[in-house]
Amino acid sequence: MPSRLPRPRGLRALAGLAVAAALLSACAGIPDSGPVRQGAEVGSERNEPFIQLIAREPVSGLTEQQVLDGFLQASASFDNDHGVARDYLAPEVQHRWRPGVGVVVYDDSSGNGALLVQQGSAITLRATEVARISEQGEYTASPGGTVTSAKFTLRKVGGEWRIASLPDGLFLTQLDVARAYRSFDLYFPDPTRTVLVPNPVLLPVGSGVSTSLVRALLEGPSAWLAPAVATAFPVGTSLIGGAPVRNNVVQVDLSSAASRAGSEDMRAMSAQLVWTLRQLSDVAAVQISVDGTPLAVPGASPDQPRDAWPSFDPDVLRASALGYFVRHGRVYSFGSGSPSTVPGPFGDGQVEVRSPAVSLEGDLLAGLDSSGRLVLGRLANDEKASVVVVGTSLTAPSWDIFGDAWVVDRTKAGPTIWTVRVGEKPRKVDTVGLPPGQVLALSVARDGARAAVVIKGADAGRLYVGRVERAADRITLAGLRPVESSYSDVLDVSWNTADRLVVLGVGPAGITQPSIVDLAGVVLRDLGSVGKNITSVAGAPGRPVLAATATGTVFQYSNLNWTELGAGVDPAYPG
């Protein structure tokens, strides 16, 4: 008879890279700034706090299903290479089983519990599949309704049931993942070595997190992100021993292959290490050596502090960046003071504009004129705007770090994506796997390596994220994959930080509201409703989220509340 696993759990379905972070944030956050706590034991590796899972060893007299249930629970413990879980296996498979090839995350919540179906000495696990975690730690949500099935056979060993055959990999519940993993970003430079791009991964927590991060970084970016980024580490670079933390300094000793790096690559790989390891709360600096000899990095001290390499900042945005909105066709900017019109044709009324986008340097503006055409110009007095003909049914533009303004022309034949630079001819962006439907919004990440797209299908808008591949004469948006969320309809999107989005959508209760969402769709912060007629949102690192209503009022989210900025529409930050 089929039976449910005797451990119901009330954890609701989570689909995303921040599963562990979302559940553990109350007790184990990873700040990237703030005071450094002293007192590490010399030579010890820093262990980030987490909920310790104590795996139960098998006892005598267990039934076949009890053995399998014990094995599945013990699989969530990574101690001693899943040592306790291997105790549930027959001797001939204990060392043959490969748990590291990937993870199937299944739903074991109340009402959706996994089933164990037994036929003789064979037991099949059947459950709703929530997601998969790749060998590299990439978390990918599974399509709704996906069912996972895994067969285990058992035999008697010394009078006790043990598992004699099983699939490679791990089968973990969502709560298992929450307890056993933490969400981190690995950082890789764009192909021009201009800026770092985050690669979110889940890594097992426990001892040696700093070592795990360095090894994961040296393995390179995920298969999905790899075509859009690079790595500064020469081929064959490996970590010698571990990467222990001594007196709040991570000791990274690289193999001799790293000595082939030129000065530019040494700077970039230093930035990769510092930005990746600074996620650990007690890390104050990183010390890099090659075969035991300190690496002399141009412009860097031997102990590279956690705030080193600001020029590679993945969030890109300047500290002096302003916010913007439109009032009566004129663009206003604001910072700590009252809003004022911007200099030049977009502020003095020469060109009525809507949907403005300001370049990351704050000196250029792209927008749509009263005829729906794309207009570009400099934010300076005595400047004129130029009209760029790329269509008449355009989305709001956005800018990347390379000075490209992105816009989508929604033609009857389908969407066409363009990039435009001041004084240059527009370039058509190739697309691979763009889902069918009308593009409601496209927001390119400030790093220029990824883009978020809202596409309205037959009944509702859905959010996708794709990577940007750059060659000498072409730009391609590819690898688009859905960002799963609880929204029944997505209306707008903006990049908040390098790894978080501000999403405007219709929630389960039918209320339209913005949320801060990670790149897999997990809602990290629900911002609450602004009003029934909210139409657009804008986000930026370290800035309050902006929203506007169809009735023409701009709001900002600060101190956990929405406050009114005044009359206006189309809020924006640089990017």
Order of alpha helices (4+ residues) and beta strands (2+ residues): beta-alpha-alpha-alpha-alpha-beta-beta-beta-beta-beta-beta-beta-alpha-beta-beta-alpha-beta-beta-alpha-beta-beta-beta-beta-beta-beta-beta-beta-beta-beta-beta-beta-beta-beta-beta-beta-beta-beta-beta-beta-beta-beta-beta-beta-beta-beta-beta
